[in-house]
Amino acid sequence: MPLYRHWKEGDAEWGIWKVSESAEELRAMLTGGLPYDAELDSLKAQGRKMEYLAVRVLLKTLTGKEYHILHESSGKPYVEGHLFQLTISHTKGYAAVGLHPSAEVGMDIEQCTERVRKVMSRFIHPEEIPHRDSLSPEEMLSQLLIHWSAKETLYKVLGCQEVDFVEHLRVMPFEVGETGTLSGAEYRTGHHRLFQIRYLLHPDFVCTWCVCLGL
């Protein structure tokens, strides 16, 4: 099975699945009596079907059970019965899942593409990425990819709507490596909380994850 990576940090558990199977092969891995086929029929794009299946196969691989994944009005995923906190993400060729018995979790996986340069004004604050003029194009791309993914992870952890990635979310300066930890802050609520966000930089993708352990 293409479980690319599986790890635990405290009570949190994380996994990344590299999708090499067909939709039929993924579907065959899900044998429980959940409404998979009805939900798949509601998805028109083949890519969305693959994401749907890969996430559920990965969750089953991590937990040993099949769970019905539902979504709140905000889009936040949860398992039926709210048995644990859940976060999911997917990008081209990969799916990612994180879970925790009680704490809010956030996880994001993004394909490494140059497109992020064109939209940086939508998520980069002027105070972020100091000395950007001294960075090589490759270093700048890595910074942008990690910033974007980290803010997606923060957004998921916050669980708030109407979040401005420039004004409400901030990533503190950090040195890029293949893996690492960075600090993030939120200014959307009155708590102005700080978070420790882990990241993994892979040639195909960047992945970030975080646990909110309370105020």
Residue pairs with C-beta under 8 A, 6 or more apart in sequence:
1 61
2 17
2 18
2 19
2 20
2 21
3 15
3 16
3 17
3 18
3 58
3 61
4 16
4 17
4 18
4 94
5 14
5 15
5 16
5 200
6 13
6 14
6 15
6 16
6 61
6 62
7 13
7 14
7 15
8 14
9 198
9 211
10 211
11 100
11 101
11 102
11 103
12 98
12 99
12 100
12 103
12 105
12 209
12 211
13 62
13 98
13 99
13 100
14 96
14 97
14 98
14 107
14 209
15 58
15 61
15 62
15 96
15 97
15 98
16 58
16 94
16 95
16 96
16 109
16 207
17 54
17 57
17 58
17 61
17 94
17 95
17 96
17 97
18 93
18 94
19 26
19 50
19 54
19 93
19 94
19 95
21 29
23 46
23 49
23 50
23 53
26 50
26 53
26 54
26 57
27 36
27 40
27 53
29 57
29 60
30 36
30 53
30 56
30 57
30 60
30 66
31 66
32 66
34 66
34 67
34 68
35 68
36 53
36 56
39 52
40 49
40 52
40 53
43 49
43 52
51 90
51 95
54 90
54 94
54 95
55 69
55 88
55 90
55 95
55 97
56 66
56 69
57 95
58 95
58 96
58 97
59 66
59 67
59 69
59 86
59 88
59 97
59 99
60 66
60 67
62 97
62 99
63 99
67 79
67 80
67 83
68 79
68 80
69 77
69 78
69 79
69 80
69 86
69 88
70 77
70 78
70 79
70 80
71 77
71 78
72 78
74 159
74 161
76 156
76 159
77 86
77 87
77 88
78 85
78 86
79 86
84 99
84 100
84 101
84 102
85 99
85 100
85 101
85 102
85 103
85 104
85 105
86 97
86 98
86 99
86 105
87 97
87 98
87 99
87 105
87 106
87 107
87 156
87 209
88 95
88 96
88 97
88 98
88 107
89 95
89 96
89 97
89 107
89 108
89 109
89 152
89 207
90 96
90 109
91 109
91 110
91 111
91 205
92 111
93 111
93 204
94 109
94 204
94 205
95 109
96 107
96 108
96 109
96 207
96 209
97 107
98 105
98 106
98 107
98 209
99 105
100 211
103 211
103 212
103 213
103 214
104 157
104 159
104 211
104 212
105 156
105 157
105 209
105 210
105 211
105 212
106 152
106 153
106 154
106 155
106 156
106 157
106 209
106 210
106 212
107 153
107 156
107 207
107 208
107 209
107 210
108 149
108 150
108 152
108 153
108 156
108 207
108 208
108 209
109 149
109 205
109 206
109 207
110 116
110 145
110 148
110 149
110 152
110 205
110 206
110 207
111 204
111 205
112 141
112 145
112 202
112 203
112 204
112 205
112 206
114 141
116 141
116 144
116 145
116 148
117 140
117 141
117 144
120 144
121 166
122 165
122 166
123 147
123 148
123 151
123 165
123 166
123 169
124 144
124 147
124 166
125 166
125 167
125 170
127 170
128 147
128 170
128 171
128 173
129 135
129 140
129 143
129 144
129 147
129 173
130 173
132 140
132 143
135 143
139 176
142 176
142 201
142 206
143 176
145 201
145 206
146 171
146 174
146 176
146 182
146 199
146 201
146 206
146 208
147 171
149 199
149 206
149 207
149 208
150 171
150 182
150 184
150 197
150 199
150 208
151 165
151 169
151 171
151 184
152 208
153 184
153 197
153 208
153 209
153 210
154 169
154 184
154 186
154 195
154 197
154 210
155 163
155 165
155 169
157 195
157 210
157 211
157 212
158 186
158 188
158 189
160 188
160 189
163 169
163 188
164 188
167 187
168 186
168 187
168 188
169 184
169 185
169 186
169 187
169 188
170 184
170 185
170 186
170 187
171 182
171 183
171 184
171 197
172 182
172 183
172 184
172 185
174 180
174 182
174 183
176 201
177 201
178 200
178 201
178 202
179 198
179 199
179 200
179 201
180 198
180 199
181 196
181 197
181 198
181 199
182 196
182 197
182 199
183 194
183 195
183 196
183 197
184 194
184 195
184 196
184 197
184 210
185 192
185 193
185 194
185 195
186 192
186 193
186 195
191 215
193 212
193 215
195 210
195 212
196 210
197 208
197 209
197 210
198 208
198 209
198 210
199 206
199 207
199 208
199 209
200 206
200 207
200 208
